[in-house]
Amino acid sequence: LAIMGEVSTSMNRNMTSAALDVARSTVFSAKEAAAAYYFLASAGMDAEQSVAALPQVAMFAQAGMFDLSTATDLATDAQSALGLSTKNAQDNLLGLARVTDVLIAANTLANASAQQFSEAITNKAGAALRLVNKDIEEGVAVLAAYADQGVKGAEAGTALSVILRDLQTKALANQKAFDKFGISVYDAN
């Protein structure tokens, strides 16, 4: 609570209730769930956003087989890197759920962990995807292909960033060749 600032008595009760609910519905204790609030607050979430995010982060941690603190850090860092964080609690939760769902889906489809995909996103891939207006689903699909070739984690994030940057510069330098083969790198978006 000290890191969140002013928290009303009713919000404090909501936070306690959410931590107990997570303890009842996951493998994590109420103490671990309560500790996750620290990481949610450290990611810039207020009490309302943290209460909404806690169950999603707990499910992500359970599916990814890591502790709740690590899950909170990975999920919120990836969400932020992709520009999917918002001050509205409900919209923020939707963005967080989207990120954690994609990371877990990639974990089950490719030869890498949810943690490695998150590390790739937070390294350089998230910013590169935002820059070229690509969504997490497209980016993680490329990262999954990298993973199946043994390129994972931060290394994969750097590789994706380099490809997106080089594709843009090569499209400008070789515009006639790109046009000849019907390859469009730039559009209205």
C-alpha positions, -999 to 999 in steps of 0.1 A, spaced: 0 0 0 29 23 7 39 23 -30 4 29 -42 -2 60 -22 -37 68 -9 -59 37 -9 -93 39 5 -106 15 31 -130 -1 7 -103 -5 -20 -80 -20 7 -108 -46 13 -112 -52 -24 -74 -58 -27 -76 -83 2 -106 -100 -13 -89 -103 -47 -57 -118 -31 -78 -143 -12 -97 -152 -43 -65 -158 -62 -53 -180 -34 -85 -201 -35 -84 -205 -73 -47 -210 -81 -16 -226 -67 -4 -193 -51 -9 -183 -15 -27 -152 -4 7 -138 7 22 -143 -28 -9 -127 -43 -6 -98 -20 31 -94 -28 22 -93 -65 5 -60 -58 40 -45 -53 50 -54 -88 18 -42 -103 22 -9 -85 58 -8 -96 46 -12 -132 25 20 -127 -8 5 -119 -31 20 -93 -51 0 -68 -81 -4 -91 -59 -16 -120 -40 -39 -97 -71 -56 -84 -84 -61 -119 -50 -74 -131 -41 -98 -103 -63 -128 -114 -50 -125 -150 -14 -124 -138 -20 -154 -115 -34 -174 -143 -4 -164 -165 21 -174 -137 3 -208 -133 3 -215 -171 39 -203 -176 51 -223 -145 69 -194 -128 63 -175 -96 38 -148 -93 63 -120 -90 81 -131 -121 48 -134 -140 38 -99 -129 71 -85 -141 71 -103 -174 35 -95 -183 35 -59 -174 69 -52 -190 57 -68 -223 24 -49 -221 43 -17 -216 68 -24 -244 40 -30 -268 22 2 -259 -8 -17 -245 -9 -1 -211 -36 24 -203 -49 43 -172 -84 29 -176 -85 -3 -154 -108 -22 -178 -89 -14 -209 -56 -21 -192 -69 -55 -181 -79 -63 -217 -44 -53 -229 -28 -74 -202 -50 -104 -210 -42 -101 -247 -5 -101 -239 -6 -130 -215 -28 -151 -238 -5 -146 -268 26 -154 -247 11 -186 -234 -3 -196 -268 32 -191 -283 47 -212 -254 24 -241 -264 30 -238 -302 68 -232 -304 100 -244 -288 103 -215 -263 89 -205 -229 65 -177 -222 94 -161 -203 116 -162 -234 88 -146 -256 83 -119 -230 121 -112 -229 121 -109 -267 92 -84 -266 108 -63 -238 143 -64 -253 137 -47 -286 109 -64 -304 80 -46 -287 93 -11 -297 101 -23 -332 66 -37 -336 50 -5 -324 72 15 -348 59 -4 -378 23 -7 -365 24 -45 -362 5 -62 -334 17 -87 -308 2 -116 -326 22 -110 -358 54 -103 -338 51 -134 -317 45 -155 -347 79 -144 -361 95 -149 -327 80 -185 -326 96 -192 -360 129 -179 -346 124 -201 -315 120 -232 -336 154 -224 -351 170 -220 -317 169 -182 -315 151 -173 -283 147 -146 -256 165 -113 -259 185 -125 -290 152 -131 -308 139 -96 -299 171 -81 -313 168 -102 -345 132 -91 -351 141 -55 -345 169 -57 -370 147 -73 -397 120 -47 -393 145 -19 -395 164 -34 -425 132 -42 -443 123 -5 -442 157 7 -453 160 -19 -481 125 -10 -494 136 26 -498 169 18 -513 155 -8 -537 120 6 -545 120 -5 -581 128 -41 -572 102 -42 -544 76 -27 -568 85 -53 -595 78 -81 -572 47 -65 -556 62 -61 -522 48 -32 -503 65 -22 -471 49 11 -466 12 19 -468 -12 45 -453 -8 29 -418 
